[in-house]
Amino acid sequence: MITNVVELSGSVLKLTRPGASDRQLKPWDAADEQLIETATSALSDGQRVLVIDDNFGALALALGAFSPDVLADSALAHAAIVDNAAVNQQSPVNLFSWLNPPEGVYDLAIMRIPRQLAYLTYILRWLSTGLSPQGMLFAGGMIKHLPARSVEVFNELMNPEQVYPARKKSRVVSCRPGTRGLDDWPDLWRGYTLPDSDLVIESLPAVFARDHLDIGTRLLLPHVYQITGNLPGRARVLDLACGNGVLGLAALTANPALDLTFTDVSSQAVASVARLIEENSFSADTQLRFADGIPADAGLFDLILCNPPFHEGGVVGDHIALRLFDQASYHLKPGGRLLIVGNRHLGYHRSLRRFFPLVNQLDANPKFVVLAATAGQDFRRS
């Protein structure tokens, strides 16, 4: 873990970015710097302050004197903020997710603008009741990561007051809250029908591929049906980085007797799966975990299903998948399998051999490959 020392608006902070071994992957950026500077000029004692989707704690800790609450969709952000607060000897931060959003209204909110337009729309609509009528939002991000049409969405849902000059390729805008909330938004839940089923899978806006079945998952699904359908009752299955839960829910349609665990780094993903399980009366033997990867206390599984993410914010690569493969190798019973789909160019067939003694290709098309990795009794990684 690399520790970076940075001065942000007069605060000298030690910040780390979980899982980063590349010194170029900083736990803050120019958008954090500009947000802290602009928001600080509007802050005063006694205000109720909310930080939304702080990546690694730069915003919350630099503004620590104002005791902000932090609302973040990502479990990775939660862990990083807790760790960085401890390193900087700051008081524990009040952390919330979309599983338990904060109640009441805030005087001022500071937000990292998300990459997904639908998720941005969700947050701005939520702020119609999350901010006081006279409250202020400062929102910012790196210009290259701002979603298309974000300006239109801000103009439609908020009352923009000032667009600050771009600095170091970042942009910040200040707004007053609008009046259009979540209750009258027809796109709050979107989804599709699971192939070969009448199950409609709906998700909240922060969830990957929430309104369509992505083509990698489409290639993987027949193997999920076949393998899980042949598992004995009470076999333990994990849908790792579950997203909308399509793999785990497909497994339950093939074998309702499974002991199924869903885990995802996104609180909106976990909330979406929880709603689907409740509405469709699936087996009581299901667990939902809001976590970055596999929780240490998750135990051992007979089968792990995964469509590994290959991007984290603006960083693209196989670093997330490698961490998930590593964790999976410790959480499979001997002879248990990890079943994945991935882009051909990422070379997961080679990566998996670092963690598993046996890797088989089950399917492929010009873009994707389906692989099964089997855990060994005494396999040791080099």
N, C-alpha and C positions, 0 to 999 in steps of 0.2 A: 504494500500500500504506500503510495507516494503522498507525502504531506507538503502542501503548498502554503506559503505565508503571503498574505495579501493585505493591503490597507484599503478599506472600503469606508469612505466618508468618515475618516478619522479613527475607525476601529481596525486594529491589527488582529487578523484572524488566522488561525491555522486550520486549513480545510483539506479534507481528503475526499476522493471520489472512489466509492467502492468498486473493486474489481479492475481498476485502471492500473496498468503497468507501463503505459506510454506517458512520458512526461508532458507530451503535447495535449493530453486530455485533461484539461483544467476543470476544477469543481466550481468555477464561476466564469462569467464572460462579460463582455462590454455591456450587454443588456442589464445584467445585475448591477453593474456600476452606475449606469444611468438611472435605473429605477430607484436605487437607494438615494442618489443625490436629489432627484426631483421630488420623491416622496418625503424625504426629510424636511424639505422646505415647507411642506404643508402640515407636518405633524406638530401636535402640541400635547402637553400633559393632560391626562384624563380621557383622551380619546380611546375608543375601542377599535383596535386595529386587527386586520386579517391579512395574512399572506397566503396566496393561492398558488399551488404547484411550484413552490420553491424546489429547485432541482436537488441541491446538496446542502442547503443551509445558509448560503451566503446572505440571502435577504433576511431571513428570520434572525440570524445572529448579529448582523450589522445593525439591525433595528431592535436589538434586544432590550435597550433602555425603555422601549415603549411596550414591552411585554406582549408582543403580538401572538394571536392564535394562528395556527398554520393548518390549512386545509389542502391536502395533497392526494391525488388519485393513486400515486405510485407507492408501493410498499418499500421499494428501494430508496425513495426519497425520505420516507419515514425513518428508515434505519440510518441513513447518512446524517440526517438532522440530529437524531439522538446522539450518535457517535461524535459528531463535530461539536455539539453543545458541551459534551463531557470534556473533550480535548481542550476547549476554550474556557472551561470552568464556569460556564454559564448555567443558570437554572434550567431544569428540564422544560422543554417547550410543550405547550398544550397542542397536541396533534389530533387532527380529525381527518376522516376520509369520507367518501360518498356513502359508505356504510353507516356512518354516524356523523352526518354534517352538523356543524354548530348551530345552536338556536339563537334567536334574537337578531338584532341588527347591529351593524358596524358603522362607525363614522368614516373610516378610511380603509380601502383595500388596495393591496399591491399584488399584481398578477403577472406571471410569466404567460405570454400568449401561446396557447398550444398550437401544434402543427395541424390538427384536424379542425376543419371549419365547423363541423357539427358539434364537436366538443366545446369549441369557443362559443357557439350559439347557446349551448346548455348553460355554461357558466354565466354568461351575460343575462340570460333569462332568470337564472337563480338569484342573481344580484338585484333583481327588481324588488325582492323582498329581503335580501341579505344585507343591503345597504340602507341606511336611513334616507329619507327623501332628500336631505341636504348633503348626503354623503358624497365621497369622491373615490373614484377608481383611478389608479395609475397602472397602466398595462404596457408591457414592453417585451421585446424579443429581438433576436438577430434577424435582420431584414430577409436574408435568404431562406429562413425557416418559417416566415409568416405565411399562413394559408392564403391562397387566392381568394379574392372577394372579402378579405377581412375588413377592409375599410367600409365596404357596404354594410356588413353586419354590425359594426360599431355604430354607424349612422342610423341604422334601422332600429336597434335595440337600446342604445344608450344616447346620452346627450353630450357629445364631445365638446370639450372646452378648449383644449390646446393640443396641437401636435408639435412635439419638440423637435428641434433640428437633429438630423441623423448624426450619430457619433460612433466612430469605430465600427461602422456597418450595423449599428443597432438603432432601434426606433422606440420611442415612448410616447404614449398619448394619455391625456387625463380626461375623465368623463364624469358626468353626473348620471345617476341611475335612470333607466327608463321605466316603463309601466307594463311591458309585455313579459309575462312570467312563463313558467313551465306548464301550468295547468291548461293553457289554451294552445299548446304547441303540438300539432299533429305528428311531428316527426320525433317526438320524445322516444318512442319505441319503434324500431324498424327491424325487419327480419325476412325470413324465407322459409320454405317448407323443406324439411330434411328429405333427401331422395329416398324413394322406396318406403315412405312413411307419411302419415298425416300430421306429424309433429311440426308445428310452426316454432322456429327458433328466433326469438326477438331479443334485441340488446339495446343498451344505452349507448350514447354517442361516442364514448371514449374507447369502445371495443373494436378490435380489428375485424374487418370484413363483416360488419354487422348486418348489411342488407343484401349480401350475396355469398354463395358458397365459393371460397377461393379455390383455384384450380389444383393447388397442391393437396388440399384436404379432399377434394373430389377423387383424386387418384388413391389416396390412403384409405378412404372409407370402406371399400369392399373388403380389405384385409382386416379392418377393425371388426366388421360384422363376422367374418369367418373365424378369426382367432378368439374373440370374446364369446362367440356363440358356443365354442367347444370347451370353454373353461368350466371347472366345477362350480357349483353354488358356493357362495361365500368367498370365492377367490377375490383377492385384494387387487384393485386396479386403480391407477392414478392417471388422471388427465392433467398433465403437467403443462403450465403456461396455457391454461384451458381456453382463454378468450371467451367466446360465447358458449363454450361447453359442448360444441357439436360432436367431438370425438367421444367424450364420456357419455353423452346422451344417446349417441348411436350405439355404444356398448350396452347401455341399459335397455334399449329396445331389443337388442339381440339376446340379452341374458339379464332379465330383471332381478335375478338372485345375487348379482355381484355386489361386493362391498366397494363402493366407488368413492374416491376422493378427488375433488377438484381443487386446483390451486392456481392462482394468478397474481401477478404483481399489480394489476389494476383493480381498484375497489369497485369500479363500475362493471368490470367483467364478473367479479364475484357476486355482486348484487343482481346482475342479469341472470346468472345461472341459478341463484337462489329462487328468483321469481319463477323460472321455468320449472324447477323441481316441484315447487309448491302448486303451481297451476295444473301440472300434469300428473300429480299424485304418484311420483316415482317412489321407489323403495325407500324405506326409512334408513337404510344402511348407506347413507351418503354423508360426506363431510365436505365442508367448504372452508378453504384456508386462504386468507389474504396474506400472501407472502411472496418474497423474491426467490423463486425456485422452490426447492423441497424443504419444508421445515425440518429441523434436526430431530424432532420428536415424532416424525410421521411414521416411523417403523419401516417394515419391509413389504414389498409388493410382489405379486406374481407377474404383473404386466404394467408397464408405463407407456402411455400414449403421448406423443408430442409432435407438434408442428412448430419447431423452434423459431422464435423471432430472430431476425438478423439485422435489426436496427434498434438503437437506443438513443432517442432524441435525434440529433443530426449525425450520429456515428453509425456507420454501416460496417458489418463484418461478422465473423463467426465467434466473437468473444462471448456472447451470451450463450450460444449453443454449446460451446466447450464447457462452460461452467455447469450447464444443465446436464450434459453427458457425465461429467465428473460426479455430480451429486447422485444421478441415477445409478451409477455403478455401486454406490454404497447403500442404496435403498431397494435393491432387487434381491429376492431370494436366490440361492444357487439354482441355476437353470431358468430363472425368470428372464423375461425379455423386455427390451426397450424397442418400441415400434415408432419409427419416425418417417417424415417426408421432408425433403429439402431440395433446394435448387442444385442442379448438377454441378454448377461451377464452384460451389462452396466445398466440394470434396469431402462430404461427411463420412464416406466409406473409409477414408484414411484416418480422419479424426477419431472415429469410434474405436479404431483398433488400439488407440492409446489407453482405452479404459475397459475394453471388453475382449475376451479371447476369441470370440466367434462373431463375425459380422456377415450377414447374408443380404443380397439384393433380392427383393420380392417383386418389384415392379419398376417400370420406368417409362417415361415419354421424353420427347426432345428437351424438355425444360426441367422436369422433376424426377427424383428417384425415391423409391420406398425401400427402407432398410430395416432389418431386424438385428439387434445386437443381443447376444445371450450372455448372461452373467455366469462366471465360473466359480467353483467351490474355492479354489486356492489361487486364483489368478492374481498376480501382483503386477502393478504398472511400473514401467521403467521410469 
